Amino acid sequence: MKKLQAAMEYLMTYGWAILIIALALGVLYSLGVLNPSRLKPVMCILPAPFNCQIQTFDTAGNLTITLSQGSGQTITINRIACIENSLLNSTGLPAADNYWSPDPLLVLPPPKLKYYNVPIASGGSYNFVVACYIRNNSNPANANASKYSGPISSTFAGTLVINYSIGNTMAPPFYFTVGTITTQVNTPYP
């Protein structure tokens, strides 16, 4: 009889411990702490001389970044594209369609991409609002791209392409730099 009582006490002690651990895990899961999509880092990586910091990314796909540069001379930012990696061509630039042209002076940009024409002095910075685009196979008339939209805490991973020129104006030659971004929707769209 004593062996049976000892076994029951043993099972009850460990049973209560397992129940408490299961309840704690359930609470953590319901609060979203154990959600793997929340564990993605928020990052913006660009090659030198550029540096970027993500400020906000709203539910309508508008990315606000602070872009700074330290090249030792003024750089004029002509255009910026925020796109899903599947929209890049074999050269690593956005596919040549109706929302990007390698030479910003050749065509007027559609509403998807606007000219910035913002000079940034060496050591200076500027806040840009950039629309991010993803592949849209359901609408071929839209060059297979549509603006990202997602709920709070959804993530976007893609490429940031910057078209720039050296000096205070948009003048040839034009240069490109390509970086990586990963961010979460953190600001509701008004």
N, C-alpha and C positions, 0 to 999 in steps of 0.2 A: 504494500500500500504506500510506503514511503517513497518507493521508486516512481510510482505513478504520480504522486503529488509533486515530486521534484521535476519530473518531465513536464507536467502541466505548468509549473511556475516558470520553467525555462522557456517554454513556448509562449507563454503570456508576456514575459519580459521582452523577448525579441519581437513578438507580434506587435506590441505597442510601439516599439522603436521603428519598425518597418512602416507602420501606419502613419506615424509622425513625419517620417521622411517622405512618404508618398504625398501627404497633404502639403508639405512645404514645396515639393516639386510642382504640384498642381497649381498652387498659388503663384509661383514664379512663372509658370507657363501662361497662366491666364493674364498676368500683368505684361506679358510680352518680353520678359527678360531672356527667355530661352529661344526667342525667334531668331533663326540664323540670318535672315535678311537684315536684321538690325546690327549684326556684327560686322558688316562690310565697312571698311574705312572710308571716310570722306577725304578725297585727295585730288589734287590738281598738280600734275608734274609736267613741267616744260623744260626744255634744254636752255642752257645759258645763252644769252644774258637775261632771259625772262624768268619771272617768278609769278605765280598766281595763287590766290587764296579764294576759296569758295565762300561767299557770304550767305546766299540763300538759293534755294531751288524750289519753285512753287508748283502747285498742282497742274498748272497750264504749261509746264515745261520751260519756264523762264529762269535762266541761270544768271545770278548776279555774282560776278567775280571782280576781285581787285587785281589788276595786272600791273606789275612793276618791272622795270628793266634797269640794268646796270652796265651798259655797254661802253660808257664813256662819251657817248654822243646822243643826240636826240633821235628817237625812232618814231615814225608816224605809223599808227595802226590803221590800216586801210579797211580790212574786213576780218571778221571772225566767224568761224563755223563750229557749231557744236553738234556732232553727228554720231550716230551709231556706227560701229566699226564696219558693218556690212555695207555701208554706203561709200566706202573708200574704193578707189580704183587701184590698179596694180602699182602705181607710183607712191601710194600712201596718201594721196590727196583726195578730196571729195570728187566723186565721179562727175565728169563733164556733162552736166545736164542743165536744166533751167534754174538751178539755184546756186551755181558757182561757176565762175570763169577765172582761169589763172591770172589774167590781166584785169584788174579792177577798173581800168579806164575803157575797156572795150564795150561792155554792155551795161545797161542800167540793171541794178539788182531787183529781183521781184520782192514781194513783201517778206519772203522767208529770210532774206539776208539783206541788211542795210549797210551802207557805207558808214564808217565811223570817222575817218579822216581826223584822228586825234593824235597830236604830237605829245610824246612823253619824254621829258628830259631825263638824262641819266640820273638814276637815284630816285626818280619820281614814280608816281603811280596814278592809276585812273580806274574808276569803277565802270564796268561795262555790264549791260544786260543783254544776254545772248539767248536766242530761242534754240532749244535742242530738238533734233529731228531723229526719227527712227524709220526703219523700212516699213513701207505700207504696200503689200502685194495686192491688196484689194482695190487700189485706185491707181492704175497705170498712167492715167492722165496727169497725175500729180508727181511724175518723175520718181515713183516708188518711194516717196518720202512724205511723212506727215509729222506734224508737231507732236512731241511727246506730251502725254497727259497721264497722270496717275494719282492715286490716293496718297495721303500722308504716310510716310515711312516706306513708300515704294522706292526702289533704287534705279538709278540710271548709270550705265557704264558706257563710255565711248571715247571719242577723240575730239580734241580741241585743235583746230587748224587756224593759224594766224597768218594773214597776209600783211606784210609791212614793207616800208621803205625807209632808207636812212635819210635823215634830215627833217625839216619842218613841213614838208609838203608831200602829197601823193605824186611821186614822180619816179619813173623807171630808174634803175632796175628794181624789180619787185622780188621780195624774198618770202619764204614760207618757213614756219616752224610748226611742228606737230607735237602735241602732248597728249597725255592720258588723263581722263577725269573719271571719278566715281563719286557719286553723291546720292543723297536721299532727299525726297520731298520733305521739306520742313516748314514751309510757309503756305498757308492756304491762299488760294487765288481769290481776290475780292469779288 
